[in-house]
Amino acid sequence: MELTNHCNVSCVMCPRRHMKGPRGYISPALFKKIINEMAEHDEIALVPFFRGESLLHPGCVEMLKYAKTKNIAPIQFTTNATLLTEDVSIALMDIGIDFISFSVDSVDPEIYRSIRRGADLKKVLKNIETFCAVKRKRSASKPEIQVSVVRTENTRDRIDEFVGFWEDRVDRVRVYEEHSQDGNFGSLSQDKSPVHRLACMKPFTDMVIYWDGSVALCNHDWGRKNHIGNVNLNSISEIWTSEAYERIRSSHRENGALEDPCHHCDHWKAHSFSPTQIGDLYVRKFAANKSAF
């Protein structure tokens, strides 16, 4: 669920430069409507993040708190950590979110500055340190803390350094493959495709809701052209089982004609190979209460 498509950082690899249409913030009323519908079903993960920095939404913390009162779990949060003050850190811990990922990309000030334009690495590191300290002080098991890097031309030679810096500080380090290098949303830099294209799982497992209530297929669907639904007008279930959604799924199942962004996207490969072949994951191997900084 997209809380906002506004962002305070301009990252060189981010598809935001292709994004068209208005900018805005999801209304608390619409957020609650969606959460109430989710609460009627079991085991639906909430990812309150897409195309923007969620902490820019003035009601972000209160909305996540509401989601937890409805027993929505897991809640998987992502942030660039620029706005992660101590108060916000404590609030997120109080809510009990299950997972948080910090998008950092480099611990070298020059490289960081060249990638995450408009952000201050020193401030970001301090904010993450504070968050980790709050978790340690509480001896809390949640949230699981991840720090991520996108493997790009700027970072590929410094991945080991990045992992080495973080592996004793957070729960996991994630290396993502660049997926918008050629201007096509969802394109992976690696080419390990089988003989023929297989069905992408995202139309069968994921739904993305933009801040204005309109629905997209997945996290690579940054600018949906063909309408498939709006949660202001219909329920999630009605949209999920609609003819429009089923037509898209049939095209994937039968290897038929695919509309954009699916036509140009090759992220279906992520379901066709071992996860270690589409990026890398490093899980911590240290005691939970070890001092992080």
Secondary structure, 3 states (H helix, E strand, C coil): CCCECCCCCEECCCHHHHCCCCCCECCHHHHHHHHHHHCCCCCCCECCCCCCCHHHCCCHHHHHHHHHHCCCCCEEEEECCCCCCHHHHHHHHHHCCCEEEEECCCCCHHHHHHHEECCCHHHHHHHHHHHHHHHHHHCCCCCEEEEEEEECCCCHHHHHHHHHHHCCCCCEEEEEECCCCCCCCCCCCCCCCCCCCCCCCHHHHCCEECCCCEEECCCCCCCCCCCCCECCCCCHHHHHCCHHHHHHHHHHHCCCCCCCCCCCCCHHHHHCCCHHHCCEEEECCCCCCCCCC
